[in-house]
Amino acid sequence: MQASLPTDLSQRIISLDVIRGIAVLGILMMNIQSFSMPDTAYINPTAFGDLSGINGWVWGFSHLFIDSKFMSIFSLLFGVGVMLFSERAEDKHIPAAKLHKRRMGWLLLFGLIHGHLIWSGDVLFSYAVCGFWAVLFRQQSVRTLWTVGLVLISIPTVFDLLSQSALSTMPTDELQYYLPDWQPNNEQISADIATFGGHWLGQLQQQSQDALLMETYGFVYYVLWRVGGLMLIGMALYKQGIFSAAIPAQTLLRLGSFSVLTGIVVVGYGLYFNFHHQWNIRYSQYAGVQFNYIGSVLMAIGYVLLFNAMIQKKLFVKATQLLAKTGRMAFTNYIMQSLLCTFLFYGFGLGWYGQVERWQQLIIVLIIWAVQLAVSQWWLARYSFGPLEWLWRRLTYWR
């Protein structure tokens, strides 16, 4: 019976809750583009929407400091979560492997429901599948975790560079076949807006197709390696004492600052590279994305180090308390974002899809942040878990 009780607050690693709260809020800055615009605009900002003036500044800021960084933090923290869950189960003499598989099985089901019925940009499915095998590495050394993690993360880069080599020599007439996924024409854009601005059944069919593509081709080509690799690195960071104040704050500040600044230089050069080549498919589709792919890993790790240093130094105490409660309800808040945004942008709700500029998206993000901070504070003043956290735990323990 003890194992089904909530983790005592004194036993929680507060920095995990705080960073998880920052991450779940931060990912909305990028996800809102997929909720409100054709998906192509996420990878190629010139494909849809205005990039002049304040819209360009909003996009540039989010790309430089947020795109792929906060989702990467989630992957790192998921690896830490796998370690903690296994350790606490074993401490209570519970079969950790069996319980972990059941936990991942339910998360996979949640991901399928979320991806196919609510929003195709789901990450829960991918986390569950990677979580099934990542747990097998929990006994490995820090060096092994770092080595295997970095190797896995590099695999999509190899795929992209091979694709870039083929693309750079491809005849123009063959290149036209790939353009719709990179630079859709007006007819394709209009069809996409009509689908997601229309009735729910039409959206459901397209959404399920998009989710299936992410769960198959997208997962094997990209997500498996990056998410799995980051989970292993998260385990390594946990074993190195990053989350337990075992490393002095000054060391975390120094290492974190170096990692973040190096990542900014890499991502920043990628911005120059892509705009210099006018986001041409021959340069930007595969080679151009590598700068943010690599730089975002550096920045995500750096952010984790800096956030831990901030918490260790007890800076912004009231803000961290709010963020910790938001992080304790990260699962609920993640799904809440999907429900709120699909209502705002899809045709079954307000139908703003394709009509909201990037600076207006930022205002919506800020409003949703305020709502989630307030709701998390109110809910956890009354209950031990967020509603979805409670359901997931109840299903895991079968009680």
KOLZAKOL-417003 format. One record per residue (C-alpha): residue in one letter; x, y, z. Coordinates in pm, 1 decimal, decimal comma. Example, Ala and Ser with C-alpha at 12.3 -4.5 7.8 and 13.67 -1.06 7.14 Angstrom:
BEGIN
ATOM  rest        c1        c2        c3
ATOM     a    1230,0    -450,0     780,0
ATOM     s    1367,0    -106,0     714,0
end
This chain:
BEGIN
ATOM  rest        c1        c2        c3
ATOM     m       0,0       0,0       0,0
ATOM     q     288,4     235,9      70,0
ATOM     a     398,8     243,6    -293,5
ATOM     s      70,8     392,0    -406,5
ATOM     l      98,9     691,8    -176,1
ATOM     p     217,7    1025,9    -317,4
ATOM     t     584,2    1107,8    -283,2
ATOM     d     628,0    1318,6      29,2
ATOM     l     712,2    1680,3     -53,8
ATOM     s    1028,2    1659,1     155,4
ATOM     q    1144,2    1370,7     -66,5
ATOM     r    1077,3    1545,1    -396,4
ATOM     i    1366,1    1690,9    -591,9
ATOM     i    1231,7    2043,9    -615,2
ATOM     s    1462,5    2144,0    -899,3
ATOM     l    1299,0    1877,6   -1118,3
ATOM     d     954,6    2022,9   -1054,2
ATOM     v    1074,5    2377,9   -1123,1
ATOM     i    1256,0    2290,3   -1446,1
ATOM     r     966,0    2072,9   -1560,1
ATOM     g     735,7    2370,4   -1501,1
ATOM     i     960,8    2600,3   -1704,6
ATOM     a     975,9    2340,9   -1983,5
ATOM     v     601,0    2278,2   -2008,5
ATOM     l     537,8    2651,9   -2035,1
ATOM     g     826,5    2705,4   -2274,6
ATOM     i     722,3    2442,7   -2529,3
ATOM     l     397,2    2628,9   -2591,2
ATOM     m     597,4    2913,2   -2749,6
ATOM     m     681,7    2678,5   -3037,6
ATOM     n     383,4    2444,5   -3035,2
ATOM     i     143,1    2731,9   -3084,2
ATOM     q     278,6    2770,7   -3437,1
ATOM     s     165,8    2416,6   -3517,8
ATOM     f    -171,2    2476,6   -3355,4
ATOM     s    -236,7    2800,5   -3543,1
ATOM     m     -55,5    2761,4   -3878,8
ATOM     p      17,6    2497,6   -4143,1
ATOM     d     287,9    2263,6   -4010,3
ATOM     t     536,2    2366,6   -4278,8
ATOM     a     563,2    2712,5   -4120,2
ATOM     y     730,6    2550,7   -3817,9
ATOM     i    1031,5    2425,3   -4014,4
ATOM     n    1026,9    2688,5   -4290,4
ATOM     p     903,0    3025,0   -4158,2
ATOM     t     883,1    3168,3   -4510,1
ATOM     a     620,7    2909,6   -4609,7
ATOM     f     337,0    3088,8   -4430,6
ATOM     g     283,9    3403,2   -4228,4
ATOM     d     445,3    3744,6   -4212,8
ATOM     l     810,4    3768,5   -4100,6
ATOM     s     850,1    4145,9   -4112,2
ATOM     g     875,2    4379,3   -3813,8
ATOM     i     756,3    4244,8   -3478,7
ATOM     n     653,2    3911,9   -3633,3
ATOM     g    1011,3    3852,1   -3742,5
ATOM     w    1145,7    3944,2   -3399,7
ATOM     v     902,8    3707,9   -3225,2
ATOM     w     992,2    3423,0   -3458,9
ATOM     g    1366,1    3492,7   -3432,5
ATOM     f    1358,9    3504,5   -3052,5
ATOM     s    1158,7    3182,7   -3022,5
ATOM     h    1382,1    3002,7   -3272,4
ATOM     l    1703,9    3118,5   -3109,7
ATOM     f    1613,9    3059,6   -2745,4
ATOM     i    1322,9    2813,7   -2736,8
ATOM     d    1281,3    2598,9   -3049,7
ATOM     s    1375,9    2236,3   -2961,0
ATOM     k    1546,0    2354,5   -2639,5
ATOM     f    1256,9    2308,4   -2397,2
ATOM     m    1135,7    1987,4   -2557,9
ATOM     s    1492,6    1862,6   -2518,1
ATOM     i    1477,0    1956,1   -2149,1
ATOM     f    1166,1    1740,2   -2119,5
ATOM     s    1357,8    1447,1   -2268,6
ATOM     l    1645,1    1499,2   -2023,5
ATOM     l    1403,1    1513,0   -1730,3
ATOM     f    1220,6    1204,5   -1850,5
ATOM     g    1547,8    1013,8   -1824,2
ATOM     v    1587,3    1143,7   -1470,1
ATOM     g    1230,5    1036,4   -1397,8
ATOM     v    1302,8     684,0   -1517,5
ATOM     m    1594,9     665,4   -1272,5
ATOM     l    1394,4     799,7    -979,1
ATOM     f    1093,8     578,1   -1044,4
ATOM     s    1311,4     266,7   -1061,6
ATOM     e    1513,6     357,2    -751,4
ATOM     r    1207,4     432,9    -539,2
ATOM     a    1030,8     115,4    -650,1
ATOM     e    1336,6     -92,9    -564,3
ATOM     d    1369,7      80,3    -226,4
ATOM     k    1016,0     -38,0    -148,0
ATOM     h    1094,0    -390,5    -274,9
ATOM     i     859,9    -356,0    -571,4
ATOM     p     954,8    -514,3    -908,8
ATOM     a    1071,6    -195,3   -1079,9
ATOM     a    1096,8    -332,5   -1436,1
ATOM     k     743,9    -472,8   -1439,3
ATOM     l     597,1    -157,0   -1288,6
ATOM     h     792,0      63,5   -1529,3
ATOM     k     663,8    -128,9   -1832,4
ATOM     r     307,2     -92,5   -1710,5
ATOM     r     364,8     279,4   -1655,2
ATOM     m     505,4     323,5   -2006,5
ATOM     g     221,9     117,3   -2152,6
ATOM     w     -37,5     354,0   -2011,7
ATOM     l     164,4     655,6   -2125,4
ATOM     l     175,0     508,4   -2476,0
ATOM     l    -204,7     476,1   -2471,1
ATOM     f    -239,3     836,5   -2352,0
ATOM     g     -11,8     940,5   -2638,4
ATOM     l    -217,2     756,6   -2898,9
ATOM     i    -538,0     917,6   -2773,6
ATOM     h    -377,2    1260,8   -2762,2
ATOM     g    -212,0    1232,7   -3103,8
ATOM     h    -503,9    1086,2   -3296,6
ATOM     l    -798,0    1258,2   -3128,4
ATOM     i    -665,0    1591,5   -3000,8
ATOM     w    -337,4    1706,1   -3161,9
ATOM     s     -99,3    1525,3   -3396,3
ATOM     g     210,2    1692,7   -3245,8
ATOM     d     198,6    1454,8   -2947,5
ATOM     v     526,0    1354,7   -2775,4
ATOM     l     388,7    1113,2   -2514,8
ATOM     f     390,0     818,7   -2756,3
ATOM     s     756,8     876,0   -2836,8
ATOM     y     853,4     915,4   -2471,3
ATOM     a     675,1     592,5   -2383,5
ATOM     v     842,2     389,0   -2658,2
ATOM     c    1187,3     527,4   -2574,8
ATOM     g    1115,8     481,6   -2205,2
ATOM     f    1059,0     107,9   -2257,9
ATOM     w    1423,9      53,1   -2355,6
ATOM     a    1596,8     348,4   -2186,6
ATOM     v    1533,9     188,9   -1845,4
ATOM     l    1769,6     -93,4   -1945,5
ATOM     f    2059,5     156,3   -1921,2
ATOM     r    1989,7     271,4   -1565,4
ATOM     q    2275,1      64,9   -1419,4
ATOM     q    2531,6     187,1   -1673,0
ATOM     s    2816,6     423,4   -1586,7
ATOM     v    2807,0     796,3   -1648,8
ATOM     r    3063,4     759,6   -1928,9
ATOM     t    2857,1     492,1   -2103,9
ATOM     l    2538,2     696,6   -2075,8
ATOM     w    2705,7    1006,4   -2221,7
ATOM     t    2874,5     809,4   -2500,1
ATOM     v    2568,4     613,6   -2610,6
ATOM     g    2347,3     920,8   -2570,4
ATOM     l    2564,8    1138,7   -2793,9
ATOM     v    2598,0     862,9   -3054,5
ATOM     l    2220,6     822,0   -3069,6
ATOM     i    2165,7    1198,1   -3099,5
ATOM     s    2410,6    1215,9   -3392,0
ATOM     i    2226,7     955,1   -3602,2
ATOM     p    1961,0    1194,7   -3746,4
ATOM     t    2245,3    1430,8   -3841,9
ATOM     v    2402,6    1149,3   -4044,2
ATOM     f    2065,3    1080,6   -4208,8
ATOM     d    2021,6    1449,6   -4294,1
ATOM     l    2371,7    1492,4   -4434,7
ATOM     l    2323,6    1189,5   -4659,1
ATOM     s    1991,2    1334,7   -4774,6
ATOM     q    2158,6    1672,7   -4828,8
ATOM     s    2420,5    1510,5   -5048,7
ATOM     a    2148,6    1360,0   -5267,4
ATOM     l    1941,9    1680,5   -5270,6
ATOM     s    2231,1    1904,3   -5377,1
ATOM     t    2280,4    1707,6   -5699,9
ATOM     m    1913,5    1641,4   -5775,2
ATOM     p    1781,2    1773,8   -6108,8
ATOM     t    1534,3    2060,7   -6081,0
ATOM     d    1243,9    1862,3   -6225,1
ATOM     e    1287,7    1590,8   -5959,9
ATOM     l    1322,5    1853,1   -5688,1
ATOM     q     966,9    1968,7   -5756,5
ATOM     y     840,8    1647,0   -5599,7
ATOM     y     977,6    1753,1   -5258,5
ATOM     l     865,8    2117,7   -5270,8
ATOM     p     508,1    2069,6   -5137,8
ATOM     d     646,6    1962,1   -4799,6
ATOM     w     885,6    2257,3   -4785,7
ATOM     q     718,5    2540,0   -4977,0
ATOM     p     349,7    2456,3   -5034,2
ATOM     n     162,4    2659,0   -5294,5
ATOM     n    -145,1    2871,7   -5225,4
ATOM     e    -381,2    2589,3   -5317,0
ATOM     q    -221,4    2354,9   -5064,2
ATOM     i    -222,6    2622,7   -4794,1
ATOM     s    -590,2    2696,5   -4857,5
ATOM     a    -676,7    2327,4   -4837,6
ATOM     d    -495,3    2296,3   -4504,8
ATOM     i    -674,4    2600,1   -4360,5
ATOM     a   -1008,6    2466,4   -4484,7
ATOM     t    -942,8    2129,5   -4316,6
ATOM     f    -851,2    2259,3   -3972,6
ATOM     g   -1090,7    2549,8   -3990,5
ATOM     g   -1372,8    2315,3   -4084,3
ATOM     h   -1574,1    2044,2   -3911,9
ATOM     w   -1427,3    1806,9   -3656,1
ATOM     l   -1451,6    1486,8   -3860,8
ATOM     g   -1246,1    1636,9   -4143,5
ATOM     q    -980,5    1746,8   -3896,5
ATOM     l    -983,2    1407,9   -3726,0
ATOM     q    -900,6    1220,6   -4045,2
ATOM     q    -608,9    1449,1   -4134,7
ATOM     q    -488,6    1461,4   -3775,8
ATOM     s    -482,7    1084,5   -3743,5
ATOM     q    -284,0    1056,1   -4067,5
ATOM     d     -32,8    1313,8   -3942,8
ATOM     a      -2,8    1139,2   -3605,6
ATOM     l      55,4     802,4   -3772,6
ATOM     l     330,4     954,1   -3987,1
ATOM     m     501,7    1087,8   -3673,8
ATOM     e     468,0     751,7   -3499,0
ATOM     t     627,5     563,6   -3788,3
ATOM     y     853,6     747,3   -4033,7
ATOM     g     913,1    1050,6   -3811,3
ATOM     f     986,3     833,0   -3511,3
ATOM     v    1234,2     602,4   -3686,5
ATOM     y    1407,8     880,2   -3881,7
ATOM     y    1437,7    1138,8   -3606,7
ATOM     v    1257,0    1107,4   -3272,5
ATOM     l    1383,4     766,8   -3157,8
ATOM     w    1747,9     872,9   -3168,0
ATOM     r    1720,6    1224,6   -3032,3
ATOM     v    1468,2    1160,2   -2755,3
ATOM     g    1631,2     831,1   -2653,3
ATOM     g    1978,6     985,0   -2654,6
ATOM     l    1866,3    1279,9   -2442,3
ATOM     m    1701,5    1045,0   -2193,0
ATOM     l    2033,8     868,2   -2144,4
ATOM     i    2213,2    1199,9   -2099,3
ATOM     g    1947,9    1297,0   -1843,8
ATOM     m    2031,1     977,4   -1653,6
ATOM     a    2400,2    1070,3   -1667,6
ATOM     l    2332,1    1419,9   -1532,5
ATOM     y    2132,9    1266,1   -1246,8
ATOM     k    2416,2    1028,5   -1159,6
ATOM     q    2660,3    1319,0   -1168,7
ATOM     g    2461,0    1493,2    -895,5
ATOM     i    2333,3    1784,1   -1105,5
ATOM     f    1990,0    1769,3    -937,9
ATOM     s    2103,2    1702,1    -582,2
ATOM     a    2321,9    2008,0    -514,5
ATOM     a    2629,7    1782,5    -522,3
ATOM     i    2799,7    2024,8    -762,7
ATOM     p    2860,7    2385,0    -646,9
ATOM     a    2638,5    2651,7    -797,5
ATOM     q    2940,0    2841,5    -932,1
ATOM     t    3051,5    2536,3   -1129,2
ATOM     l    2700,2    2492,2   -1268,4
ATOM     l    2690,7    2859,6   -1365,1
ATOM     r    3023,9    2840,3   -1542,6
ATOM     l    2949,5    2520,1   -1733,0
ATOM     g    2590,2    2619,7   -1806,3
ATOM     s    2686,6    2962,1   -1939,1
ATOM     f    2950,7    2812,7   -2167,4
ATOM     s    2706,7    2553,5   -2301,4
ATOM     v    2427,6    2805,7   -2362,2
ATOM     l    2654,0    3065,5   -2525,0
ATOM     t    2811,9    2804,3   -2751,2
ATOM     g    2465,2    2686,2   -2852,4
ATOM     i    2351,7    3043,9   -2924,9
ATOM     v    2648,9    3092,5   -3157,9
ATOM     v    2566,9    2770,4   -3345,0
ATOM     v    2193,4    2843,0   -3372,9
ATOM     g    2260,9    3207,0   -3457,4
ATOM     y    2489,2    3109,8   -3744,0
ATOM     g    2212,1    2879,9   -3863,9
ATOM     l    1979,3    3178,8   -3883,7
ATOM     y    2233,6    3364,4   -4096,2
ATOM     f    2289,3    3055,9   -4314,3
ATOM     n    1920,8    2998,6   -4386,6
ATOM     f    1828,5    3361,1   -4450,7
ATOM     h    2140,3    3405,9   -4665,1
ATOM     h    2017,9    3117,5   -4882,3
ATOM     q    1659,5    3250,2   -4864,2
ATOM     w    1540,5    2922,1   -4710,8
ATOM     n    1601,2    2747,2   -5039,8
ATOM     i    1517,1    2377,4   -5017,7
ATOM     r    1860,4    2277,2   -5151,1
ATOM     y    2032,4    2437,9   -4854,0
ATOM     s    1783,2    2462,3   -4568,7
ATOM     q    1576,6    2145,0   -4564,0
ATOM     y    1858,1    1919,3   -4443,5
ATOM     a    2183,2    2113,3   -4396,6
ATOM     g    2014,5    2425,0   -4263,2
ATOM     v    1834,1    2249,0   -3980,0
ATOM     q    2155,1    2103,1   -3837,5
ATOM     f    2257,5    2425,6   -3666,5
ATOM     n    1950,4    2432,7   -3443,0
ATOM     y    1951,7    2055,2   -3405,2
ATOM     i    2301,6    2059,7   -3257,3
ATOM     g    2280,7    2398,2   -3086,6
ATOM     s    1952,9    2314,4   -2912,7
ATOM     v    2113,5    2015,3   -2737,8
ATOM     l    2392,2    2237,8   -2604,9
ATOM     m    2144,7    2501,1   -2491,3
ATOM     a    1906,6    2252,8   -2328,8
ATOM     i    2185,9    2102,2   -2119,2
ATOM     g    2311,1    2451,9   -2038,7
ATOM     y    1964,0    2566,2   -1934,3
ATOM     v    1933,3    2268,1   -1697,5
ATOM     l    2266,1    2354,9   -1536,7
ATOM     l    2176,0    2723,8   -1502,7
ATOM     f    1830,4    2653,0   -1362,3
ATOM     n    1979,5    2418,1   -1103,0
ATOM     a    2233,1    2684,5   -1005,2
ATOM     m    1953,0    2939,7    -970,0
ATOM     i    1753,6    2704,8    -747,7
ATOM     q    2060,1    2617,3    -542,3
ATOM     k    2125,1    2987,1    -481,2
ATOM     k    1755,3    3033,6    -387,8
ATOM     l    1698,1    3308,9    -639,6
ATOM     f    1343,7    3415,7    -734,4
ATOM     v    1193,8    3200,1    -457,9
ATOM     k     828,5    3295,9    -516,8
ATOM     a     859,1    3239,3    -890,3
ATOM     t    1021,5    2899,8    -841,1
ATOM     q     743,0    2797,5    -602,8
ATOM     l     484,7    2876,9    -870,0
ATOM     l     685,2    2698,7   -1137,2
ATOM     a     733,5    2392,6    -913,8
ATOM     k     356,9    2349,3    -882,8
ATOM     t     318,0    2391,7   -1257,6
ATOM     g     583,8    2125,4   -1304,7
ATOM     r     413,2    1885,8   -1063,8
ATOM     m     115,5    1905,8   -1300,3
ATOM     a     320,5    1897,4   -1621,4
ATOM     f     122,1    1609,4   -1774,9
ATOM     t    -210,3    1780,4   -1705,4
ATOM     n     -79,1    2118,3   -1822,8
ATOM     y      59,1    1968,0   -2144,8
ATOM     i    -278,0    1818,7   -2238,2
ATOM     m    -454,1    2135,5   -2121,0
ATOM     q    -249,1    2336,7   -2370,4
ATOM     s    -367,6    2110,2   -2651,4
ATOM     l    -731,7    2138,8   -2546,6
ATOM     l    -716,6    2517,9   -2513,3
ATOM     c    -528,8    2574,6   -2838,6
ATOM     t    -735,0    2339,5   -3052,2
ATOM     f   -1046,0    2516,3   -2921,8
ATOM     l    -898,7    2855,1   -3010,6
ATOM     f    -769,3    2764,9   -3355,7
ATOM     y    -966,1    2470,6   -3495,1
ATOM     g   -1303,1    2488,5   -3664,3
ATOM     f   -1498,4    2316,4   -3385,1
ATOM     g   -1401,2    2610,0   -3159,4
ATOM     l   -1324,3    2971,4   -3245,2
ATOM     g   -1167,6    2881,3   -3580,3
ATOM     w    -868,1    3117,8   -3570,9
ATOM     y    -648,2    2876,3   -3767,8
ATOM     g    -433,5    3061,3   -4022,9
ATOM     q    -558,1    3402,7   -3903,2
ATOM     v    -331,4    3484,0   -3606,6
ATOM     e       4,2    3651,6   -3665,8
ATOM     r     313,7    3554,2   -3471,3
ATOM     w     305,4    3851,6   -3234,2
ATOM     q     -57,5    3771,6   -3154,2
ATOM     q      39,2    3410,1   -3086,4
ATOM     l     281,5    3541,1   -2823,2
ATOM     i      -0,4    3724,6   -2643,0
ATOM     i    -208,8    3405,9   -2640,2
ATOM     v      88,9    3214,6   -2498,2
ATOM     l     128,8    3466,8   -2214,9
ATOM     i    -241,3    3439,4   -2128,4
ATOM     i    -228,4    3058,7   -2122,0
ATOM     w      83,7    3074,2   -1903,7
ATOM     a    -102,0    3292,1   -1652,5
ATOM     v    -398,5    3053,3   -1653,9
ATOM     q    -183,0    2745,2   -1599,6
ATOM     l      23,1    2902,3   -1321,9
ATOM     a    -297,9    3002,3   -1142,2
ATOM     v    -476,9    2670,3   -1197,5
ATOM     s    -175,5    2467,9   -1081,1
ATOM     q    -148,5    2679,4    -766,0
ATOM     w    -520,7    2642,9    -691,7
ATOM     w    -539,1    2269,1    -763,7
ATOM     l    -233,7    2162,5    -563,1
ATOM     a    -350,7    2365,1    -265,4
ATOM     r    -635,7    2110,1    -249,3
ATOM     y    -502,2    1786,0    -396,6
ATOM     s    -175,7    1589,9    -396,1
ATOM     f    -164,6    1532,3    -773,0
ATOM     g    -281,6    1689,2   -1094,5
ATOM     p    -585,1    1501,1   -1235,4
ATOM     l    -393,3    1321,4   -1512,9
ATOM     e     -98,0    1254,2   -1284,5
ATOM     w    -340,8    1090,5   -1039,5
ATOM     l    -501,4     880,6   -1315,9
ATOM     w    -164,0     767,9   -1453,0
ATOM     r     -42,6     667,9   -1106,8
ATOM     r    -367,5     486,3   -1025,3
ATOM     l    -348,5     286,5   -1348,9
ATOM     t      19,4     207,1   -1289,7
ATOM     y     -37,2      67,0    -939,2
ATOM     w    -386,1     -74,9   -1011,0
ATOM     r    -520,6      78,9    -691,6
end
